[in-house]
């Protein structure tokens, strides 16, 4: 196959096929290109069967793009179903192996909304308050409890003949950790999961590991099958992810890891950075040539991230030219900051740029308020990226619940849509249905069928609902496509009419988009034996990163949501000390959090292709409880790389330095004062301010507070000082 166009490091990565290989892939260095070429090289040049290659990506969208790239390279439809996310792989694995645990291969996958519904039922059963916030708090501890209990929760609750109880030691630990009511709520919730023969996202991982650990013949089968394991975005993988692919590659030893320690921004969510840093590769390849950004933007990113210790050193570089200097804007308040951003966008669009070329990134979502108001005043079209996820919108959930009821006789789906549109089944009727279901051991839908034989409930809407589901099942069994089946259900259930009369006009648009997405799914899997059940399992794995419409508007998003994206023009707003870096995070996790906050800034900076803007303002942070001062991350950028606009008093930098010191002291950060060779009491000289004495050294020795004999106290970068 043709490999021209790859640089030396990319080519080395593609051709190093055997053993444990670690690729340190800097932002914009072409890692997706390398993964695709390496996969194609294994298939086309070495003759490896695609079914023996596992390529794990971060999102379903990334997996689809990877498959498309590979097929273009090879010139056919060779990419296998094992180009997928870790959760998608676990679903494929469990479809083949979960029967060993007494589950059918058509098990249901529960998303966030499903889990909330189950948790609410558990709260009611235990006589506890079931407010949304209460349920969400419980679910966080529910998932943590599974991790804490490990295999025991599977043995105690999910296996055939399970006791339904933890050991006394585990029960005591969970009660001590999460309170008196937790154990009862946990049991009620997981019992419901088992009753519905359903798994949440964590179960997909845990059950895969359990089967691999406890069934040697299964482990041997999958180790033999997976000749090559390739993993993208490894820096964001947790210890359970690592366990799966370390197990799978144990026989052949071919593990290809691609990631960037400098872009680890999910440690708070379990990302295991030390595992990546200490994974003992046989081959290490650093890809530092950037194809996205200008030299000035990359130099700024390098000068920020070099302050971190927990990393593998690399400096991004490019041959694309120096580019414009970075613009730092200081405003007197957040309205002025936002209006300045609006003005820059309007000015640049007059030169031919589209609104979709712009992104505004913030550390926390509350910071978007002033930006949104300014955009509305200036009639700038924008979208808050990562709002309600497409597949969690009401109309989408309702539609998919109809499909789930048809395909899997699912009780949760029944509860959701039996009265959507209204069929006048009240609370008493639902209680009767649940009683019949429990007494007969049948599904809620079959219980409704039984109830409908009673004159009291033999109403036309109920009978039509039963007839609709029965007919849809016949159509599905007769080979009707999933997209046509959904169109039939929407037309005959009353959902189309319901949403046509809804004030939110976009609901019908979203339903049309859902149908189109199903048609795309059917086309992508036309060679596979897809069923309604397999589609429903796959769609449950979709995330916001997998579905976004392309429209001409400015994207406003948190930095976490921007990961993996790129834009010609990027504004990083709200760059105040205590916000980024976030004071609360640093207080909780000390130096690890400070390094992660710096990586967040690094990720934000490297999203920009042509021009980068950094904005901050004065005032008082109500959320943080402190005066707003410029972030240390602005000062960490070399002075020759950016220009400052706005009326900024020089004393603000000094106040910011003092705030940094007090914040670091409060958060328990240690300072290595001798790192630059300067210590308190040294006499130094500055080209502009003359001679003075160092009174304080901070930020790992990068900055000094100097009392100059002529001009008083100043805070300056250490590399601007000469020891006398």
Helices and strands as residue ranges (DSSP letters): H 8-15, E 20-25, H 31-44, G 50-52, E 53-56, H 60-74, E 83-84, H 86-97, G 98-101, E 108-110, H 112-125, H 132-149, H 151-153, I 154-158, H 168-178, H 182-195, E 198-200, H 201-214, H 216-225, E 228-231, G 234-236, H 239-248, E 255-259, G 261-263, G 267-269, H 273-277, E 283-287, H 295-305, E 326-331, H 334-349, G 355-357, E 358-362, G 365-367, H 368-377, E 382-384, G 390-392, H 394-408, H 411-417, H 427-440, H 444-451, H 460-477, H 482-493, H 495-500, H 506-524, H 532-539, G 544-546, E 554-558, H 559-562, E 567-572, H 583-605, E 608-617, E 620-621, E 626-627, H 632-635, G 639-641, E 642-645, H 651-667, E 683-686, E 690-698, E 703-708, E 712-717, G 718-720, E 721-723
